[in-house]
Amino acid sequence: MSASAAAIEATRQELLQGLRVLDGEGMFEKAFGHISARVPDSDLIVMMGHVHDHERTLAQTEAEDLIVINSDGGVVEGRFDPPGEFPIHTEVLRARPDVMSVVHCHPHAPVALSITRTPVLPVTWRASIFFPEVPLFLDPRQIETSQHGHELAETLGDGRAVTLLGHGVVCVGASVGQAAVVTIDLNDAARFQLEAMAAGTAYPLPEALVGHRREAPATAEGFTSAWNFYRAKWAGELIT
């Protein structure tokens, strides 16, 4: 399916907002990591190009640094190749029609927790969106083939996030804003869990009280209010 220039541009601008927020909140390690967004009603994906070697921070990313790829990773528009781990995005989006945006990054707390082979648990109210737990993908390597990406997507299942052993995280949402908030909430959840483990035991909240939060839609206030806050907080950053 094709997409209009207006739809691609709107997706590009939404993606830049997500990138601004995630970089500002420290979710990206150095210039590593990437975010993608499905162009509505098409098989096209807007994502960051491979800019890791260009002596810049991700806060300096501009619209022309984003590329448009098809569902197999072929570049349709843009001056960069896709990042090597583009199969994370193509395979998750292929497996999950409900997902419109995918984030892969390396936030400190979830990676540290993964080293203990412990999944992220719903230990706080905001973390209850991950009920019953965030699965752990036990392969720490770069995900650079469709088969590898498919295996990751299978581990993700119908959840919001997956942690890659000693590597990073993949988070998804029905919008760029939701995917960004999920990523930040995952890092916070892992941080609280690590602190609780250091003090004693980290107990998940009761399913009867928080289990319903797993199904919270992108329009839920917990996502929209957080997204509005982060957009306002980082509105003055360099991405234009």
C-alpha positions in Angstrom: 0.0 0.0 0.0 1.3 3.5 -0.9 1.2 6.5 1.4 0.7 10.2 0.7 3.5 12.7 1.2 1.4 14.3 3.8 1.1 11.1 5.8 4.8 10.4 5.6 5.6 14.0 6.7 3.2 13.8 9.7 4.8 10.5 10.8 8.2 12.0 10.4 7.3 14.9 12.7 5.8 12.6 15.3 8.9 10.5 15.2 11.1 13.5 15.8 9.1 14.4 18.9 9.5 10.9 20.2 13.3 11.0 19.5 13.6 14.4 21.3 11.8 13.1 24.4 13.6 9.7 24.6 17.0 11.4 24.1 16.2 14.1 26.6 15.2 11.5 29.2 18.5 9.6 28.8 17.0 6.5 27.1 19.7 6.4 24.4 23.2 5.3 25.1 25.6 7.7 23.3 24.2 7.8 19.7 23.0 4.2 19.7 19.4 3.1 19.5 16.5 3.9 17.2 12.8 4.5 16.9 10.4 3.8 14.1 6.8 4.5 13.3 4.4 2.9 10.9 2.9 5.2 8.3 -0.9 4.8 8.7 -2.7 2.7 6.2 0.5 1.6 4.4 3.4 -0.8 4.5 5.9 2.0 4.9 7.9 2.7 8.1 9.7 5.9 9.0 12.8 5.4 11.2 16.1 6.8 12.0 18.9 6.3 9.5 22.2 4.8 10.4 23.8 8.0 11.8 26.0 6.4 14.5 29.3 7.2 12.8 28.5 10.9 12.0 30.0 12.6 15.0 26.7 13.9 16.4 24.4 13.4 19.3 20.9 12.2 18.7 19.6 15.6 19.9 21.1 17.0 16.7 19.0 14.6 14.4 17.0 16.5 11.8 14.2 15.5 9.5 16.5 14.7 6.6 18.2 12.1 8.8 15.1 10.0 8.9 14.4 7.4 6.2 11.4 5.6 4.9 11.7 1.9 4.4 9.3 -0.9 3.3 8.4 -3.9 5.4 11.5 -5.7 4.2 13.9 -2.9 5.1 14.4 -1.5 1.6 15.0 2.2 1.6 12.2 4.0 -0.2 13.2 7.6 0.7 16.2 9.1 2.4 20.0 9.5 2.2 21.0 6.9 4.8 20.9 3.2 5.1 18.8 1.7 7.8 20.5 0.8 11.1 21.8 -2.7 11.2 19.1 -3.8 13.7 16.2 -2.7 11.5 14.8 -6.2 11.6 13.7 -5.4 15.2 11.3 -2.9 13.8 10.2 -4.7 10.6 9.5 -8.0 12.3 7.7 -6.6 15.4 5.5 -4.4 13.2 4.9 -7.4 10.9 3.8 -9.5 13.9 1.8 -6.8 15.7 -0.8 -5.0 13.6 -1.8 -3.1 16.7 1.6 -1.5 17.1 2.4 1.8 15.4 5.8 2.5 16.9 8.8 0.5 18.1 11.7 1.8 20.2 15.0 0.0 20.7 17.4 1.5 23.2 19.8 0.7 26.0 18.5 2.3 29.3 20.7 1.5 32.3 18.3 0.1 34.8 16.6 -2.6 32.6 19.9 -3.8 31.3 21.4 -4.0 34.8 18.4 -6.0 35.9 18.7 -8.3 32.9 22.1 -9.3 34.1 20.5 -10.9 37.1 18.2 -12.9 34.8 15.3 -11.3 36.6 12.3 -10.0 34.6 10.9 -6.5 35.2 7.9 -6.9 37.5 4.9 -4.7 38.1 6.3 -3.3 41.4 4.7 0.1 41.1 1.4 1.5 39.8 2.9 2.8 36.6 4.8 -0.5 36.2 1.5 -2.4 36.3 1.2 -1.8 32.5 3.7 -4.6 32.2 1.7 -7.1 34.1 2.5 -9.9 34.8 6.2 -9.3 33.8 8.4 -8.1 31.0 9.9 -11.2 29.2 13.6 -11.6 28.9 15.1 -12.4 25.5 18.1 -14.5 26.3 20.2 -13.7 23.3 22.4 -10.6 23.8 23.6 -10.3 20.2 22.7 -7.6 17.7 19.5 -8.4 15.9 20.3 -8.1 12.2 18.3 -10.8 10.4 14.6 -11.3 9.9 14.8 -14.7 11.7 16.4 -13.1 14.7 13.9 -10.3 14.7 11.0 -12.8 14.4 12.3 -14.7 17.5 12.4 -11.4 19.4 8.8 -10.6 18.3 7.7 -14.1 19.5 9.2 -13.3 22.9 7.5 -10.0 23.0 4.2 -11.7 22.2 1.3 -9.3 22.9 3.1 -7.4 25.6 4.4 -3.8 25.7 8.1 -4.5 26.1 10.9 -7.1 26.1 14.3 -6.9 27.7 17.4 -8.2 25.8 19.9 -9.9 28.1 22.8 -7.6 28.8 21.9 -5.5 25.7 18.8 -3.3 25.8 15.0 -3.1 25.5 12.4 -3.1 22.8 9.2 -1.2 23.6 6.0 -0.7 21.5 2.9 1.4 21.4 -0.1 2.2 19.4 1.4 5.7 18.9 4.9 7.2 19.1 3.9 8.9 22.3 2.7 5.7 23.9 5.9 3.8 22.9 8.0 6.6 24.3 6.2 6.6 27.6 6.3 2.8 27.8 10.1 3.0 27.4 10.5 5.6 30.1 8.2 3.8 32.5 10.1 0.5 31.9 13.4 2.2 32.9 11.7 3.6 36.0 10.2 0.3 36.9 13.5 -1.5 36.7 15.2 1.2 38.8 12.6 0.8 41.6 12.9 -2.9 41.4 16.7 -2.8 41.7 16.5 -0.5 44.6 13.9 -2.8 46.3 16.1 -5.8 45.7 19.0 -4.1 47.3 16.9 -3.4 50.4 15.3 -6.9 50.5 12.7 -8.4 48.2 10.9 -6.8 45.2 7.3 -8.0 45.3 4.9 -7.5 42.4 1.6 -5.7 43.1 -1.5 -7.9 43.3 -3.1 -9.0 40.1 -6.5 -8.4 41.4 -5.7 -4.7 41.9 -3.5 -3.9 39.0 -3.8 -6.6 36.4 -6.3 -4.7 34.4 -3.7 -2.0 33.6 -2.1 -4.4 31.1 -4.9 -3.5 28.7 -4.7 0.3 29.2 -5.1 1.9 25.7 -2.9 4.6 24.2 -5.7 7.1 25.0 -5.5 6.3 28.8 -4.5 9.3 30.9 -1.5 7.6 32.2 0.0 7.7 28.7 -1.5 10.9 27.3 -0.7 13.1 30.4 2.8 11.8 30.6 3.4 12.3 26.9 2.1 15.9 27.1 4.5 16.5 30.0 7.5 15.1 28.2 6.7 17.0 24.9 6.5 20.3 26.9 9.6 19.5 28.8 11.8 18.9 25.8 10.1 21.3 23.3 13.1 23.5 23.1 15.7 20.9 22.1 17.6 20.9 18.9 15.5 18.6 16.7 13.4 20.5 14.2 
